[in-house]
Amino acid sequence: MLKSTVQEITSIGGRGLCQKNKKDILAAAIEFTFHCNLKCIHCYRIQDYRKKECSYEELCHIFDELAGVGCLWIEITGGEPLLRKDFLELYGYLKKKGFLVILYTNGSLLTHKIVDYFCKYPPYVIQISVYGKTKETYNGVTRTENFFDKCWQGINLIIQHKLPLRIKTVALNANKEEIPLIKEYARTLGADFRCDPIIRCAIDGSTMPYKARLSPEEVIYFDLTTEKRFLMWRERFQRYLRKEKAVCLHGAGRA
């Protein structure tokens, strides 16, 4: 039994329980595993095989607590969550509890068995990370040689079974020329597309991932010329101005 309750924790040793506030948790992101079959140049995650991950029982206990406080959304992330041998059991437990589930995956480990299970218990959306439209770029970003074709095979499986798909990429120096190609491919599939230029330092404080990121000028240009991100930043800025205005009005007349 876990010593901490959902109300007492915001993170479980990299096993990632995120909450809006401690009394009203509507959504949570759970890192099913630290491990990944890719070695992306921009990744913040440190693969430490000495660390103990949550067991099936521990994760189900967390799911029960989240359901008990009214949580509606669960984001499954990692590492690569499909590496867990008990992935389908955990996923099935979430669905049977009534959660809306978003799965983040690189798609390379999707199989007919997993996709058939998704057809029976559909996720809200499956977000697959695509790091390059060409094998050379994909392999360069992921520092692997065997998963480019498997990623696209996974995407095709999702499309063939008409499951909800979102294509996600990260804007990097290594793949910036191929982002329009990935976006166009997502459009031809009828899939939602997202791209993020923000790169974070590694969880151990290392700044190595920064070497892969765009320059500040390139990030600004990207945000200004990408409609979704432009609208997102405009909405946030307007919300900030409304908050500042409210604070000023509240303090009016004070000596």
N, C-alpha and C positions, 0 to 999 in steps of 0.2 A: 504494500500500500504506500502511495506517495505521501510524504509528510506534509507537503504544501497543497493547499486547495487552490482552485482556480482564482479565487479572490485575492490570494496572497502572492501570486507569481505573475511576472510579465515575461519571463524567459526561463526555459528549462535547459540549461547547459547546452545551448545550441540546438535544442529540440523545438525551439521557436513557438511559444505561445504569445501572440500579439493581441493586445486588447485596447479598445478605445478608452475605457475607464474601468475601474475595478468593480463597479456596481452594475454596469449595463454592457455586456459583451455581445455585440451583434455579429462580429466576424473574427475569425482566428486563422492564423497561418501556422501550420505545423510542419516542421522539417522531419520527414520520415526517416531520413538518414543523412549522415555527414558525407557519405561516399558518392563518387560519380565515376562513370566510365570515360568521361572526357577530362581534359586538363586545360581548360580555357585560359588564355593569357590574361583575361580581365577578371577572373573569378576572385571573389573575396573569401570564399570558403577554403579552409585548411583541412586537408584530409589527414586525420590522425586516427589510425587504426587501433590505437591503444584506448581511445575513449569508448566508454560503454554507452550504447544507444538505448532508447526506451524499448522495452519489450512489448509484445503484443498486448499483454495484460495492462501494462502501464499506460499505453496509448489509449486503450479502450476506457480506462478509468478517467483519463483526461476528457475523452469524448463525452462520457456520461456527465461529468461535471459541467462541461460547456452546454450540453443540452439542458441541464438543470437550471442554468442562469439565462436561458432564452437565446442562446447563440443560434443564428440561422445559416451563416456561411462558413465553410471551411475551405481554406486553400491548402492543397497538398503540394509540398515543395521539398527541396533537398539542398544539396546533393541531387542525385537522380533517384526519385522515389521508387521507380520500377525495379531497382536493384534489390529491394527487400523481397525475400522469399515469401513473406506473408502479406505482400501488397494487396492481393485480391481479397483476402480475409479482412484486412483493415478497411479497405475501400467499401466492401460489402457491409461492414458494421456501421460505417458512417451513413451509407444510404438507407439502411434499415432504421436508423435513428431519425431519419427525416431531414438531414442536412442538405443544403445546396452546396455541391462540391465543384471546385475549380481545381483542375490538375495541371501543374507545371511540369513539363518533361522535355527532354531533348528528342524524344520520339524514336530513338534508335533501338529501343528494347520492346517496342510494341509488337505483340504477336496476335495471331487469330484468336487464341484463347482469351486474351485480355480484352480485345475489341468485342468479341462476342458477349463477354460479361458486361461491357459498357452498353451494349445494345439492350441488354436486359435491365440494367440499372444505369440509365444515362447520367453522365455528369452535366453540370450546367455548361461548362465549356472545357475543352482540352486545349491548353496553350502549349504549342511546340516551338522551341527556340531553334531558329535557323541562322547560322552564323556566316553563311556564304552561299551564293548561287552556283559557284563553281567548286569543284573538288579541291583545287589548289588553295583557294581562300578558306574554305571550311576546315581543311586539314591544318592550315596555318594557324587559325584562331583556336582550334580545339587541341592542337598538338597531338593529333591522332592520325591514323591512316585507314581505319576500317569502318568508319561510321557514317560517312557522307551518304552512301547509297542506302544504308539502313534507315537514316533519318527520312529520306524521301519515300522509302517504302512504307514507313510508319504513317506518314502524311497521307499517302494513297489509300492505306487501309481505312483511315478515319473517313476520308472522302467517300470511298466505296460503300461504307456502312452508314453514310449520311448522319454522322455524329457532329455535334457543334465544335467547330475548329477556329482557333485563333493562331495566326502566325506572328511570332515575336522575334525581333532581332535587337542587337545592341550596336549602336553606331560606333565604330572603331576606326582607327587609321588603317587597319588591315582590310576592312571590308566596306569602307564608305562608298567606293565606286559601284558596289553591287547592291546597295540598299534599294535603289529604284527597281532593279530586276527582281528582288525578293518581293517588294511591294506589288509589282505588276503580276507576279506569279500568284500571290495571295488573292488578288482581284479576280484572276481567271478561275480560281478555285471557288470563288464566292465566300472566301474566308475573311474574317476581320483581320486587320493588320495593325501591329503596334511596333514602335521603334523608340528606343530610349538611349540618349547619349551620355547618361550619368554613370560614372564609374566610381566605385567606393574603394577605400583601402581594405586590405585583408583584415580579418577579425583579430589577427595577432598584431595589428598596427603597421604591418609592412605596406609600403607605398608602391610596391612592384606593379600592381594592376594599373597604376596611373600611366605607365609607359605606353599602354595600349590606347589611351583615350585621345579624343580629338582636342584640338587647341580650344581655348575659351572662345576665340572668335568664330571658330567653326561650329561650336555648340550653339552660340547665339544665332548664327545664320540658320542652323538646322531648326531651332525652335521657332524662328520667325517665318520660315518657309514651309513648315509642316503644320497644316491646318489644325489637327487635333491638339498638338502641343501648344500652338499659339493660343487657341481658345482656352485651354487648360490654364496657362499662365495668366491670361487676361482675367479669367474668372477669379483666380486666387488673388490677383492684385486688387481687383474691385472689392473682394471680400475684406481684404486687409484695409483698404481705404474706408469701408463702411465701419469697421471695428474702430479705427482711429478716430473717425468722426464721432462715433458714439461715446468714446472716452472723453473727447473734448467737450461735448455737450453735457456730459455727466458732471464734469468739473467746472462748468461755467459759474461765475459769480463768486468763486472762492477767493479769499484774500491771499 
